[in-house]
């Protein structure tokens, strides 16, 4: 079993258990987690849910290798990649609207779907080893799993910066961005779990007692420069602005964007623009529509091949430069899917009351 479920006193615990694969989410894992948290949500003996990862990573995202393996199967019902994205996005919405505290104890790689599993919940806890990132533009895709919402709600233009460069955020950055609600040293995770399981106390009171100071955020200090550069009205304008900016961060940002898929950069820019200020359902529906077009694009499979399959780190993108990506090509990714659109059944819930105060 790739996820272990157990109940410890007042809390239920789910442990992602694919350490050799950095706990990358398979369709089976998504379905198991969705079923189990549905049961826990209605169980009066469960007062909160803890999610954690086995090994050196919390979760590296979705199992993109499996998606790549299904590349020749047409999208639609019964197609692995279609069902993985659809059900993963539904899981993200469930986590965000979960009616009990959702406590994600993050460590190590917390990227892509791993960020979705943690940041979308009510109580994301970062540790000294946590590394958040949304690096999808390097595999011919764009930040998804609700990232349109949680990237869009970061201070200034930092969300767009993270989307286009795949830059990493540590615990101090995550606290500044509003992604993590608490910083707890990883060595104290076991004691924290025990306290949550045994103490009849408010979850926030327990977490605050274990909380520590993560230090200063690098991204906070870079915000004026990031806002200046990433406030441009096009990807080309952003890259030109960053090129003229001093500092190592600017060199790294330019190098990152130069290595990304030109199509993905423009698509990620447009998704962030269209998704400004939306709630989780609108964000996921927008992302799903674009994603169904992405998985029909050659860039996605070429990016996965170059980075994860052959690992030659030399993707041959459809376009060699941003100038080759036409407006119509981007617009095509937002064409209505008809009966294939992602829709959510009303569940009678409003914004998770536990999550309400955590956003910047």
C-alpha positions in Angstrom: 0.0 0.0 0.0 1.5 3.4 -1.0 -0.4 5.2 1.7 -0.6 4.1 5.3 -3.7 5.1 7.3 -4.0 4.9 11.1 -5.7 6.6 14.0 -3.7 7.9 17.0 -6.0 9.1 19.7 -7.8 12.2 18.6 -6.1 12.4 15.2 -6.1 10.4 12.0 -2.7 10.0 10.3 -2.0 9.4 6.6 1.6 8.7 5.6 2.6 8.8 1.9 4.8 5.7 1.6 6.6 5.6 -1.8 10.0 6.9 -0.5 12.0 5.6 -3.5 9.7 7.6 -5.8 9.8 10.6 -3.4 6.2 9.9 -2.6 5.0 10.9 -6.1 1.2 10.5 -6.3 -0.3 7.7 -8.4 -4.0 7.5 -9.3 -4.4 4.7 -6.8 -3.0 6.9 -4.0 -5.2 9.8 -5.0 -8.3 7.5 -4.9 -7.3 5.9 -1.5 -6.7 9.3 0.1 -10.0 10.7 -1.2 -12.0 7.8 0.1 -10.2 7.8 3.5 -10.5 11.5 4.2 -14.2 11.3 3.3 -14.6 8.7 6.0 -12.5 10.7 8.5 -14.5 13.9 7.8 -17.7 12.2 9.1 -16.0 10.3 12.0 -16.7 12.1 15.3 -13.7 10.4 16.9 -11.4 12.1 14.4 -10.7 15.8 15.4 -8.0 16.5 12.9 -6.0 14.8 10.1 -2.2 14.7 9.8 -0.5 14.1 6.5 3.1 13.3 6.3 5.6 11.6 4.0 8.0 8.7 4.5 11.7 9.1 3.6 13.5 12.2 2.5 10.6 13.9 0.8 7.1 15.0 1.7 5.9 14.6 -1.9 7.5 15.4 -5.2 4.2 15.8 -7.0 2.2 13.6 -9.3 3.6 10.4 -10.9 4.5 12.0 -14.2 6.4 8.9 -15.4 3.0 7.1 -15.3 1.4 9.9 -17.2 4.2 9.8 -19.8 3.6 6.0 -20.2 0.0 6.7 -21.2 1.0 9.3 -23.8 -0.3 7.3 -26.8 -3.8 6.7 -25.2 -6.3 9.4 -26.3 -7.5 11.6 -23.4 -10.9 10.9 -22.0 -12.7 8.3 -19.8 -10.5 5.4 -19.0 -7.3 7.3 -19.8 -4.8 7.2 -16.9 -3.6 10.8 -17.4 -7.1 12.2 -17.7 -8.3 10.5 -14.7 -5.2 11.3 -12.6 -5.5 15.0 -13.2 -9.3 15.1 -12.8 -9.3 13.1 -9.5 -6.1 14.8 -8.2 -7.8 18.2 -8.7 -11.0 17.0 -7.0 -8.8 15.8 -4.1 -7.2 19.3 -3.8 -10.6 20.9 -3.6 -11.7 18.4 -0.9 -8.5 19.2 1.1 -9.1 22.9 0.8 -12.8 22.6 1.9 -12.1 19.9 4.5 -14.2 20.6 7.6 -11.6 19.6 10.1 -8.0 20.8 10.6 -5.7 19.4 7.9 -2.2 19.4 9.2 0.5 18.8 6.6 3.9 18.1 8.2 6.2 18.9 5.3 9.9 18.1 5.0 12.3 17.8 2.1 10.9 18.1 -1.4 7.4 19.5 -1.4 6.8 20.3 -5.0 3.9 20.3 -7.5 1.2 18.1 -6.1 3.1 18.0 -2.8 2.6 21.7 -2.5 -1.0 21.2 -3.4 -1.5 18.6 -0.6 -0.1 20.9 2.0 -0.7 24.6 1.0 -4.3 24.0 0.0 -5.0 22.7 3.5 -5.7 24.6 6.7 -2.5 24.0 8.6 0.6 23.6 6.5 3.7 23.1 8.8 7.2 23.7 7.3 10.4 22.4 8.7 14.1 23.4 8.2 14.4 20.9 5.3 11.2 21.8 3.5 11.7 23.0 -0.1 8.6 24.3 -1.9 8.6 24.7 -5.7 6.3 24.6 -8.7 8.7 23.7 -11.5 6.2 22.6 -14.1 7.4 24.9 -16.9 10.5 22.7 -17.2 8.4 19.7 -18.3 6.3 21.6 -20.8 3.4 22.3 -18.4 2.4 25.0 -15.9 1.7 25.2 -12.1 -1.6 23.5 -11.3 -3.2 21.7 -8.3 -4.7 25.0 -7.2 -1.5 26.9 -7.6 -3.3 29.6 -9.6 -4.9 30.5 -6.3 -2.1 30.1 -3.8 0.5 31.6 -6.1 -1.8 34.4 -6.9 -2.3 35.3 -3.3 1.4 35.8 -2.5 2.8 39.3 -1.9 3.3 41.4 -5.0 4.5 39.6 -8.1 6.3 36.8 -6.2 3.7 34.2 -7.3 4.4 34.9 -11.0 8.1 34.8 -10.3 7.8 31.4 -8.8 5.5 30.2 -11.6 7.9 31.2 -14.4 11.2 30.3 -12.8 10.4 27.3 -10.6 12.4 29.0 -7.9 12.5 27.3 -4.5 11.0 28.6 -1.3 12.3 27.5 2.1 10.4 27.5 5.4 11.0 31.2 6.1 9.8 32.0 2.6 6.7 29.8 3.0 5.8 31.6 6.2 6.2 35.0 4.4 4.1 33.8 1.4 1.3 32.6 3.6 1.8 29.0 2.5 3.0 27.6 5.8 1.2 28.6 9.0 3.8 27.3 11.4 7.5 26.4 11.4 8.4 23.3 13.5 11.8 21.6 13.5 11.5 18.2 11.9 13.0 16.5 15.0 9.9 17.6 16.9 7.3 16.1 14.4 6.9 13.0 16.5 6.3 14.9 19.7 4.0 17.2 17.9 1.9 14.3 16.6 1.8 12.8 20.1 0.5 16.1 21.5 -2.1 16.5 18.9 -3.2 12.9 19.4 -3.6 13.1 23.2 -4.3 16.7 24.2 -7.8 18.1 24.4 -6.8 21.5 23.2 -7.2 23.7 20.2 -5.0 22.6 17.3 -3.5 26.1 16.8 -2.6 26.2 20.5 -0.6 23.0 20.3 1.1 24.0 17.0 2.0 27.4 18.4 3.6 25.7 21.4 5.9 23.7 19.1 6.4 26.6 16.7 9.8 28.3 16.2 11.3 31.1 14.3 12.3 30.1 10.7 14.5 33.2 10.3 14.4 35.8 7.6 12.8 35.2 4.2 15.0 35.7 1.1 12.0 36.3 -1.1 10.8 39.1 1.2 14.1 40.9 0.7 13.9 40.4 -3.1 10.3 41.5 -3.4 11.0 45.1 -4.6 13.2 43.8 -7.5 10.8 41.0 -8.2 7.8 43.3 -8.3 9.7 45.7 -10.6 10.7 43.0 -13.1 7.7 40.7 -13.0 5.2 43.6 -13.2 5.8 43.7 -17.0 2.9 42.9 -19.3 4.5 40.1 -21.2 7.0 37.3 -20.6 9.4 38.9 -23.1 9.2 42.1 -21.1 9.8 40.3 -17.8 12.9 38.6 -19.2 14.3 41.9 -20.5 13.7 43.5 -17.2 15.4 40.7 -15.2 18.4 40.8 -17.6 19.0 44.4 -16.6 18.7 43.6 -12.9 21.9 43.1 -10.8 22.4 40.2 -8.4 22.7 36.4 -8.5 19.0 35.9 -8.2 18.4 37.7 -11.5 21.1 35.5 -13.3 19.4 32.4 -12.0 16.0 33.6 -13.0 17.0 34.3 -16.5 18.8 31.0 -16.8 15.8 29.2 -15.5 13.4 30.8 -17.9 15.8 30.2 -20.8 15.6 26.5 -20.0 11.9 26.3 -19.8 9.4 25.6 -22.6 8.6 28.9 -24.3 5.0 27.7 -24.7 4.8 26.8 -21.0 6.1 30.2 -20.0 3.5 32.0 -22.0 0.8 29.6 -20.9 1.7 30.0 -17.2 1.7 33.7 -17.6 -1.8 33.7 -19.1 -3.2 31.2 -16.5 -2.0 33.5 -13.7 -3.5 36.5 -15.4 -6.9 34.8 -16.0 -7.0 33.3 -12.5 -6.3 36.4 -10.5 -8.4 36.5 -7.4 -10.3 33.3 -8.0 -11.4 30.7 -5.4 -10.3 27.1 -5.4 -13.0 25.8 -7.6 -12.5 28.4 -10.4 -8.7 27.9 -10.2 -8.9 24.1 -10.5 -11.5 24.3 -13.4 -9.3 26.8 -15.2 -6.2 24.6 -14.7 -7.9 21.4 -15.7 -9.1 22.9 -19.0 -5.6 24.1 -19.8 -4.1 20.8 -18.6 -6.3 18.7 -20.9 -4.8 20.7 -23.8 -1.3 20.4 -22.4 -1.4 16.6 -22.3 -2.2 16.8 -26.1 0.9 18.9 -26.7 4.3 17.3 -27.6 6.2 19.7 -25.3 4.8 18.0 -22.2 6.1 14.6 -23.1 9.4 15.9 -24.4 10.0 17.8 -21.1 9.2 14.6 -19.1 11.5 12.6 -21.4 14.4 15.0 -21.0 14.2 15.5 -17.3 12.8 12.3 -15.9 13.0 9.4 -18.4 16.3 9.8 -20.4 17.6 12.5 -18.1 19.7 14.1 -20.8 18.5 17.5 -19.6 18.2 18.6 -23.3 14.5 19.0 -24.2 13.8 19.8 -27.8 10.8 22.2 -27.4 8.3 22.8 -30.2 9.4 26.5 -30.2 13.0 27.5 -29.8 12.1 31.0 -28.6 9.2 32.9 -27.1 8.7 34.8 -30.4 7.5 31.6 -32.1 4.6 31.1 -29.7 1.5 32.8 -31.2 -1.4 34.2 -29.3 -3.8 31.7 -31.0 -1.7 28.8 -29.7 -2.1 30.1 -26.1 -5.8 30.8 -26.6 -6.4 27.2 -27.8 -5.5 26.0 -24.3 -8.6 27.7 -22.9 -11.1 26.3 -25.3 -14.1 24.8 -23.6 -14.0 21.0 -23.1 -17.8 20.6 -23.3 -18.8 17.6 -21.3 -15.2 17.1 -20.3 -15.1 20.2 -18.1 -14.2 19.8 -14.5 -17.2 20.7 -12.3 -17.7 20.4 -8.6 -20.9 19.4 -6.8 -22.0 21.8 -4.2 -21.1 20.4 -0.8 -22.8 23.0 1.4 -19.5 24.2 2.8 -18.0 27.6 2.7 -14.3 28.5 3.1 -12.7 26.1 5.6 -13.1 27.9 8.9 -9.7 26.6 10.0 -8.1 28.0 6.8 -9.6 31.5 6.9 -7.0 33.2 8.8 -3.9 31.7 7.2 -3.9 33.6 3.9 -2.0 36.8 3.5 
